[in-house]
Amino acid sequence: MRTARALWGATHPGPSLVVTALSLALGLAAGLEPWRLVILVVAVFAGQVSVGLSNDAIDLFRDATVGRSDKPLVRGDTRVRTAWIAAFASLGVAIVLSAVLGWGMLLAHVVALVSAWSYNAGLKATPASLAPFLVSFGIFPSLATLSAPDPQPAALWATIAGAVLGAAVHLTNVLPDLDDDRRTGVRGLPHRLGAAASVVLAVAGIVLAAVAVLVGSLAEGAPAAAMIPFAVVVAIIAGAVLLRMRRRGPDRTGFRLVMAAALVLAAQLVVGSSLS
């Protein structure tokens, strides 16, 4: 049980569960049959587990150097070898289940996972640190539509919304760790831009995602009266991110607010698909 708890803690459980919930919402919006929806959700969850575990396994030395006692691997709750075995096993599950849903879903999910693992493996320390988030989150809406009996990529507006929201996730997630990252040689794009510019770009990404989803939903026939309130809520969240980080400085709250915005947009897609 201790090993299981340690491995779960190393998966970045909060973000993993949010992304899994997003896949459920997108699958519902795409009108997937129940069995397809279940496989999609489990495949995405397994993929997220693999990404989280690989992140903590790769960063073990860095996390130990800066005293990240909140990390199970740093505390020694389980061995790094065990984490790697679990990461690759989860990756295998994600790939096999994706194949069940078709070659389009398999290819898209593999590209998204390779992109995420490449961030963990070294891109996080380069000016291209934003690229994996643009790619993986941009592809993410297509995982649901490619899982349908008549597979096709997601609409362009959904891809844009996913990509810019992914940028906001990256920009806010790393801000609390800027000083620790510099000590261990990590200098991604947010480190080079600085906290202030990163926050502004993150807020712009949230707003752009809201606009893209609103315009796309209206274009597909969803009623404005039902869609606009969602966009207003996301705009309020964007303002809260800006206000919070300007008053309190970089902390985890900004990242949590971005994930909340993603859930609101996902709910908007579900409602929009049922009304259009």
TAMO-V270259 format. One record per residue. N is the residue number from 1. SS is DSSP state (H for helix, E for strand, L for the rest). Layout:
N/SS ; N/SS
//
This chain:
1/L ; 2/H ; 3/H ; 4/H ; 5/H ; 6/H ; 7/H ; 8/H ; 9/H ; 10/L ; 11/L ; 12/L ; 13/H ; 14/H ; 15/H ; 16/H ; 17/H ; 18/H ; 19/H ; 20/H ; 21/H ; 22/H ; 23/H ; 24/H ; 25/H ; 26/H ; 27/H ; 28/H ; 29/H ; 30/L ; 31/L ; 32/L ; 33/L ; 34/H ; 35/H ; 36/H ; 37/H ; 38/H ; 39/H ; 40/H ; 41/H ; 42/H ; 43/H ; 44/H ; 45/H ; 46/H ; 47/H ; 48/H ; 49/H ; 50/H ; 51/H ; 52/H ; 53/H ; 54/H ; 55/H ; 56/H ; 57/H ; 58/H ; 59/L ; 60/H ; 61/H ; 62/H ; 63/H ; 64/H ; 65/H ; 66/L ; 67/L ; 68/L ; 69/L ; 70/L ; 71/L ; 72/H ; 73/H ; 74/H ; 75/H ; 76/L ; 77/L ; 78/L ; 79/L ; 80/H ; 81/H ; 82/H ; 83/H ; 84/H ; 85/H ; 86/H ; 87/H ; 88/H ; 89/H ; 90/H ; 91/H ; 92/H ; 93/H ; 94/H ; 95/H ; 96/H ; 97/H ; 98/H ; 99/H ; 100/H ; 101/L ; 102/L ; 103/H ; 104/H ; 105/H ; 106/H ; 107/H ; 108/H ; 109/H ; 110/H ; 111/H ; 112/H ; 113/H ; 114/H ; 115/H ; 116/H ; 117/H ; 118/H ; 119/H ; 120/H ; 121/H ; 122/L ; 123/H ; 124/H ; 125/H ; 126/L ; 127/L ; 128/L ; 129/L ; 130/L ; 131/H ; 132/H ; 133/H ; 134/H ; 135/H ; 136/H ; 137/H ; 138/H ; 139/H ; 140/H ; 141/H ; 142/H ; 143/H ; 144/H ; 145/H ; 146/L ; 147/L ; 148/L ; 149/L ; 150/L ; 151/L ; 152/L ; 153/L ; 154/L ; 155/L ; 156/H ; 157/H ; 158/H ; 159/H ; 160/H ; 161/H ; 162/H ; 163/H ; 164/H ; 165/H ; 166/H ; 167/H ; 168/H ; 169/H ; 170/H ; 171/H ; 172/H ; 173/H ; 174/L ; 175/H ; 176/H ; 177/H ; 178/H ; 179/H ; 180/H ; 181/H ; 182/H ; 183/H ; 184/L ; 185/L ; 186/L ; 187/L ; 188/L ; 189/H ; 190/H ; 191/H ; 192/H ; 193/H ; 194/L ; 195/H ; 196/H ; 197/H ; 198/H ; 199/H ; 200/H ; 201/H ; 202/H ; 203/H ; 204/H ; 205/H ; 206/H ; 207/H ; 208/H ; 209/H ; 210/H ; 211/H ; 212/H ; 213/H ; 214/H ; 215/H ; 216/H ; 217/H ; 218/H ; 219/H ; 220/L ; 221/L ; 222/L ; 223/L ; 224/H ; 225/H ; 226/H ; 227/H ; 228/H ; 229/H ; 230/H ; 231/H ; 232/H ; 233/H ; 234/H ; 235/H ; 236/H ; 237/H ; 238/H ; 239/H ; 240/H ; 241/H ; 242/H ; 243/H ; 244/H ; 245/H ; 246/H ; 247/H ; 248/H ; 249/L ; 250/L ; 251/L ; 252/H ; 253/H ; 254/H ; 255/H ; 256/H ; 257/H ; 258/H ; 259/H ; 260/H ; 261/H ; 262/H ; 263/H ; 264/H ; 265/H ; 266/H ; 267/H ; 268/H ; 269/H ; 270/H ; 271/H ; 272/H ; 273/H ; 274/H ; 275/H ; 276/L
//
